Amino acid sequence: MKLTAPHVSIVIPVYNCERYIHQALTSILSQSYPSYEVIVVDDGSTDQTRQQLQLFWPLICYEYQPNQGVSSARNRGINLAKGELVAFLDADDVFFAQ
């Protein structure tokens, strides 16, 4: 568990992204930069997205909300963010390792 606030908060809104979310999260976790948190806001998924995310629960902050759209999910993630900076990643995108 990290005792200090992260420098970067990575916000990922998801809606029915079970096919992609594992790759997106793996791309974040493979980064060499250590001071970050990952906030995943599930915007009412009806597929197996939640089950895919359970594999990462010790490493991410997971929030569920009834479907309200991607903007609402991003805003909720921003409100939860503890980092000085906020980065957005769509559930079907990846961060390239550096």
Buried (B, 14 or more C-beta within 10 A) or exposed (E): EEEEEBBBBBBBBBBBBBEBBBEBBEBBBEBEEEEBBBBBBBBBBEEBBBEBBEEBEEEBBBBBEEEBEBEBBBBBBBEBBEBEEBBEBBBEEBBEEE
